[in-house]
Amino acid sequence: MEYNEILKFDRHYIAGLSTAFIVVAPMARAFLDADVLLYFILTAVLLVMAGLSTSAWRLHPFQTGWAVLLFTLFIALFATSFRFTDNIRQFIVAASFLGSTLLVGLVSILGWNKWFFSGFLRFTVFVSSLIAVLIFYGYLATNKDFRTIWNVGYLSAGTIISIGFCLALPFFIYEKGPSKLFWGVVSLVHLMGIITGLSRGALLFSTMVTFFLFMFYWPSNNGKRSKSLMVRLFVILSGAVGMFAFLPDRTVQRFERLFYGQELLDGGRGILWKNAIEFIAEAPLFGHGLGHGGGAVMYPHNLFLQVGMDGGIIAMGLLAIITSYPLIVFVISFYNGKIKDQPLSWGFLAVYLFLVLEYSKSYDLYKARSLFVFGGVLIGYVGLESKNSHRTFCSEPEIPIN
């Protein structure tokens, strides 16, 4: 490897590690008591690597479109807030979080090479596997509640484990032989962490994404479809057995609350969403200004309602386009034969679908770094593969996993 290639490898690989660290940073803060400045340090490292990697700035039109949309959303929310915002402090705080989050999403879509995606995948799956093991150990060592020994939020833990699961599952579907066994074990470890992790949303949405992959992801190297179908049915049955055998009582009770309607009636999400819609109706066009949907007035537990409270239906429309954009890019590239059967592209898609669902019921959009990171890396990876679409699958840049 020549000196210039080594430098490119170093920069892109470090950028991939930094981006992955941004995704798993909530666990670092929980287990290591790291300061919130960790986010800004990681973002600074990512920006430095981007500045040193001139080749990363050669963008595919898909990537340019995402950058324009994110910039437009920020300007729209920022510009429409001045007239309505009566609390300058909440405006500054919300604008700072939103700006830093969108900045990470912008840098994620740059023209990184295969080493970026290698570092990103390896570190993300390694940390999510470790968290899954710790959660499952906490489940076994206590009365089915890992929080007794780990001071960790179950929502953050469930989200990160689910991210790792969504990344690993397409590799399990795609690979053969020992590699399939490896990714099967990794997927199972994550699944047990999800089941015992107390996060109802992580379990529900991971199940939905699993069915999505099993329905639509049929890589051509997997042999006969019937044989692959048997493997998938075995995975589904094994997951169902594990779910019923290990599901904590608290999670069962929360699912009963969801399925029997209390979640929508008795002070649950339904009341929050109803109040948010009424609040949006008071200023439907431009909203009430940045910060109102992030806790200053109410926290709606939905990314679209939060943006609607702050920026009205105009901002909601922009966000709808932005969240749909990575999915549209994937579909176009898939039907044009640009991404073929690569498990990493399907893994990024699976994680992104999971995060859109998760941010539709929890979290603060202005701190949704993971959502914009995975939207960005999905588009970036599709852009990389589109540039190499003239090659055969075997000669395309392979992501070094094992």
C-alpha positions in Angstrom: 0.0 0.0 0.0 1.5 3.3 -1.1 1.9 6.2 1.3 -1.0 8.2 0.0 -3.2 5.2 0.2 -2.1 4.6 3.8 -3.0 8.2 4.6 -6.4 7.8 2.9 -7.0 4.6 4.8 -6.1 6.2 8.1 -8.3 9.2 7.6 -11.4 7.4 6.3 -11.1 4.6 8.9 -10.8 7.1 11.8 -13.7 9.0 10.4 -15.7 5.8 10.4 -14.8 5.0 14.0 -15.7 8.6 15.0 -19.1 8.4 13.3 -19.8 5.0 15.0 -18.7 6.4 18.3 -21.3 9.2 17.9 -24.0 6.6 17.5 -22.9 4.6 20.6 -21.9 7.6 22.7 -25.1 7.4 24.9 -23.7 4.1 26.3 -20.3 5.6 26.8 -21.8 8.4 28.8 -23.8 5.9 30.9 -21.2 3.3 31.6 -18.1 5.6 31.7 -19.9 8.7 33.0 -18.5 10.7 30.0 -19.4 14.4 29.7 -21.7 15.7 27.0 -18.6 17.3 25.5 -17.9 13.9 24.1 -20.3 14.6 21.2 -18.5 17.8 20.3 -15.1 16.1 20.4 -16.2 13.3 18.2 -17.8 15.7 15.8 -14.6 17.8 15.7 -12.5 14.7 14.9 -14.9 13.8 12.1 -14.7 17.3 10.7 -10.9 17.3 10.8 -10.8 13.9 9.0 -13.2 15.3 6.4 -11.1 18.4 5.9 -7.9 16.2 5.4 -9.7 13.9 3.0 -10.1 15.9 -0.2 -11.4 12.8 -2.1 -14.4 12.6 0.3 -15.8 15.9 -1.1 -16.5 14.4 -4.5 -20.2 13.8 -4.1 -22.8 11.8 -6.0 -26.0 13.8 -6.8 -27.8 11.6 -4.3 -25.5 13.0 -1.6 -25.8 16.6 -2.8 -29.6 16.3 -2.6 -29.5 15.2 1.0 -27.2 18.0 2.0 -29.4 20.6 0.3 -32.5 19.2 2.1 -30.8 19.2 5.6 -29.6 22.8 5.1 -33.0 23.9 4.0 -34.7 22.4 7.0 -32.3 24.2 9.4 -32.7 27.5 7.6 -36.5 27.2 7.6 -36.7 26.4 11.3 -34.2 29.0 12.2 -35.7 31.8 10.1 -39.3 31.3 11.1 -38.4 31.2 14.8 -37.4 34.8 15.3 -40.9 36.2 15.0 -42.5 33.8 17.5 -39.8 32.8 20.0 -40.3 34.5 23.3 -37.6 32.6 25.1 -34.2 33.3 23.6 -32.4 30.7 25.7 -34.6 27.8 24.6 -34.2 29.0 21.0 -30.4 29.0 21.3 -30.3 25.6 23.0 -32.6 24.0 20.4 -30.8 25.6 17.5 -27.4 24.5 18.8 -28.6 20.9 19.2 -30.3 20.9 15.8 -27.3 22.5 14.1 -24.8 20.0 15.5 -27.1 17.0 14.7 -27.6 18.1 11.1 -23.9 18.8 10.8 -23.2 15.1 11.7 -25.7 14.1 9.1 -24.1 16.2 6.5 -20.6 14.9 7.1 -21.9 11.3 7.1 -22.9 11.6 3.4 -19.5 12.6 2.1 -17.7 10.4 -0.4 -16.0 8.2 2.1 -14.3 5.0 0.8 -14.7 1.4 1.9 -12.5 1.9 5.0 -14.9 4.4 6.4 -17.7 1.8 6.2 -15.5 -0.9 7.5 -14.5 1.0 10.6 -18.1 2.2 11.1 -19.6 -1.3 10.9 -17.0 -3.0 13.0 -17.1 -0.6 15.9 -20.9 -0.2 15.9 -21.5 -4.0 16.0 -18.7 -4.6 18.5 -20.1 -2.1 21.0 -23.8 -3.1 20.5 -22.7 -6.8 21.0 -21.0 -5.8 24.3 -24.0 -3.9 25.5 -26.3 -6.8 24.6 -24.1 -9.2 26.6 -24.1 -6.8 29.6 -27.9 -6.4 29.5 -28.5 -10.1 29.3 -26.1 -10.7 32.2 -27.9 -8.1 34.2 -31.2 -9.9 33.4 -29.8 -13.2 34.6 -28.1 -11.8 37.7 -31.2 -9.9 39.0 -34.9 -10.2 39.1 -35.1 -9.8 35.3 -34.3 -6.1 35.5 -30.7 -5.1 34.4 -31.1 -1.6 35.9 -30.6 -3.1 39.3 -26.9 -3.3 38.6 -26.4 -1.1 35.5 -27.3 2.5 35.7 -28.3 2.7 32.0 -31.4 4.0 30.3 -33.4 1.1 28.8 -34.4 3.2 25.8 -30.9 4.0 24.8 -29.6 0.5 25.4 -32.5 -1.0 23.4 -31.9 1.3 20.5 -28.2 0.7 20.2 -28.6 -3.1 20.5 -31.3 -3.0 17.9 -29.0 -1.0 15.6 -26.4 -3.8 15.9 -29.1 -6.4 15.3 -30.3 -4.7 12.1 -26.7 -4.4 10.8 -25.9 -8.1 11.6 -29.1 -9.8 10.3 -28.5 -9.1 6.6 -25.0 -10.6 6.8 -26.5 -13.7 8.4 -29.0 -13.9 5.5 -26.3 -13.3 2.9 -23.3 -15.3 4.1 -22.5 -19.0 3.8 -20.5 -21.5 5.9 -18.5 -20.3 8.9 -19.4 -16.6 8.2 -23.1 -17.4 8.3 -22.5 -19.1 11.7 -20.6 -16.1 13.0 -23.3 -13.6 12.0 -26.0 -15.9 13.3 -24.4 -15.9 16.7 -24.0 -12.2 16.6 -27.6 -11.8 15.6 -28.7 -14.1 18.4 -26.7 -12.2 21.0 -28.4 -9.0 20.0 -31.8 -10.6 19.9 -31.4 -11.8 23.5 -30.3 -8.3 24.5 -33.4 -6.8 22.9 -35.8 -9.3 24.5 -34.4 -8.8 28.0 -33.7 -5.1 27.6 -37.1 -3.8 28.8 -37.6 -1.6 25.7 -40.9 -2.3 24.2 -40.2 -0.2 21.1 -36.9 -1.9 20.4 -38.5 -5.3 20.5 -41.5 -4.3 18.4 -39.7 -2.4 15.8 -36.8 -4.9 15.5 -39.4 -7.6 14.9 -41.0 -5.5 12.2 -37.7 -4.9 10.5 -36.9 -8.6 10.7 -40.1 -9.5 8.8 -39.3 -6.7 6.3 -35.8 -8.2 5.6 -37.2 -11.8 5.4 -39.8 -10.7 2.9 -37.7 -8.6 0.6 -34.0 -9.5 1.0 -33.3 -12.6 -1.1 -29.6 -12.4 -2.1 -28.8 -14.4 -5.3 -25.9 -16.2 -3.7 -28.1 -18.0 -1.2 -29.0 -20.9 -3.4 -32.6 -22.1 -3.7 -35.2 -19.9 -2.3 -37.0 -22.8 -0.5 -33.8 -23.7 1.4 -33.3 -20.1 2.5 -37.0 -19.9 3.5 -36.5 -22.8 5.9 -33.6 -21.0 7.6 -35.7 -17.9 8.0 -38.6 -19.9 9.4 -36.2 -21.5 11.9 -34.9 -18.0 13.0 -38.5 -16.7 13.4 -39.5 -19.7 15.5 -36.3 -19.5 17.6 -36.9 -15.8 18.2 -40.5 -16.4 19.2 -39.5 -19.1 21.7 -36.8 -16.9 23.2 -39.2 -14.0 23.4 -41.8 -15.9 25.4 -39.2 -17.7 27.5 -37.2 -14.6 28.5 -39.6 -11.6 28.2 -39.5 -9.7 31.5 -42.9 -9.1 33.3 -42.5 -5.4 32.9 -42.3 -5.6 29.1 -45.3 -8.0 29.1 -47.4 -5.5 31.1 -46.3 -2.6 28.8 -47.3 -4.6 25.7 -50.7 -5.3 27.3 -51.1 -1.6 27.9 -50.3 -1.0 24.2 -52.5 -3.7 22.7 -55.5 -3.1 25.0 -55.6 0.6 24.2 -54.5 2.2 27.5 -51.5 3.6 25.8 -53.7 5.8 23.6 -56.2 6.7 26.3 -54.9 7.0 29.8 -52.2 9.6 29.7 -50.1 7.7 27.1 -48.8 8.6 23.7 -52.4 9.3 22.4 -52.9 12.2 24.8 -49.5 13.7 24.1 -50.1 13.5 20.3 -53.6 15.0 20.7 -52.3 17.9 22.7 -49.4 18.4 20.2 -51.8 18.5 17.2 -54.0 21.1 19.1 -50.8 23.1 19.8 -49.8 23.0 16.1 -53.3 24.2 15.1 -52.7 27.4 17.0 -49.9 28.4 14.6 -50.2 25.9 11.7 -48.1 27.6 9.1 -44.9 28.6 10.8 -45.2 27.1 14.2 -44.3 28.5 17.6 -40.5 28.7 17.2 -37.6 26.4 18.0 -37.6 24.8 21.4 -41.4 24.5 22.0 -41.5 20.9 20.9 -38.4 19.8 22.9 -39.8 20.1 26.4 -40.3 23.8 26.8 -44.1 23.5 26.4 -44.6 19.7 25.9 -42.6 16.8 24.6 -44.7 15.0 21.9 -42.7 11.8 21.5 -42.9 12.1 17.7 -40.4 13.7 15.3 -43.0 15.1 13.0 -45.2 16.6 15.7 -42.1 18.1 17.4 -41.1 19.8 14.2 -44.7 20.8 13.6 -44.9 22.5 17.0 -41.7 24.5 16.3 -42.0 25.1 12.5 -45.5 24.4 11.4 -46.7 22.4 8.5 -43.9 23.8 6.2 -41.2 22.3 8.4 -43.3 19.1 8.8 -43.4 18.8 5.0 -39.6 19.4 4.7 -39.0 16.7 7.3 -41.3 14.3 5.6 -39.2 14.7 2.4 -36.0 14.4 4.3 -36.9 11.2 6.0 -38.3 9.7 2.8 -35.2 10.7 0.8 -32.8 7.9 1.8 -35.6 5.3 1.2 -36.2 6.8 -2.3 -32.5 6.7 -3.0 -32.3 3.1 -2.0 -35.3 2.0 -4.1 -34.0 3.8 -7.2 -30.6 2.4 -6.9 -31.9 -1.1 -6.2 -34.1 -1.2 -9.3 -31.3 0.3 -11.4 -29.0 -2.5 -10.2 -26.6 -0.2 -8.4 -26.5 -1.9 -5.1 -27.5 -5.5 -6.0 -27.4 -7.8 -3.0 -24.8 -6.2 -0.7 -25.7 -7.0 2.9 -24.3 -3.7 4.2 -26.7 -1.6 2.1 -29.6 -3.6 3.4 -28.2 -3.3 7.0 -28.1 0.5 6.7 -31.6 0.4 5.3 -32.9 -1.8 8.1 -31.3 0.5 10.8 -32.7 3.6 9.2 -36.3 2.1 9.0 -35.9 1.1 12.7 -34.8 4.6 13.7 -37.6 6.3 11.8 -40.1 4.1 13.7 -38.3 4.7 17.0 -38.2 8.5 16.6 -41.9 8.4 15.8 -42.6 7.4 19.4 -39.7 8.5 21.5 -36.6 10.8 21.7 -35.9 14.4 20.8 -35.4 15.0 17.1 -32.9 17.7 17.7 -30.6 15.2 19.3 -31.4 12.5 16.7 -27.7 12.0 15.7 -28.2 8.3 14.9 -31.1 8.9 12.6 -29.3 11.4 10.5 -26.0 9.4 10.6 -27.7 6.3 9.2 -29.6 8.3 6.7 -26.3 9.8 5.6 -24.3 6.6 5.5 -27.0 4.8 3.6 -26.9 7.5 0.9 -23.1 7.6 1.1 -22.8 3.9 0.6 -25.3 3.9 -2.3 -23.3 6.7 -3.8 -20.1 4.7 -3.4 -21.6 1.7 -5.1 -23.2 3.8 -7.8 -19.7 5.1 -8.8 -18.6 1.4 -9.1 -21.7 0.0 -10.7 -19.8 -0.8 -13.9 -17.8 -3.4 -12.0 -19.0 -6.9 -11.2 -20.1 -7.7 -7.7 -16.9 -9.6 -6.8 -14.7 -6.7 -8.0 -16.6 -4.0 -6.2 -15.1 -2.6 -3.0 -15.7 -5.2 -0.3 -16.2 -4.3 3.3 -13.5 -6.1 5.3 -15.5 -7.7 8.1 -13.9 -10.8 9.5 
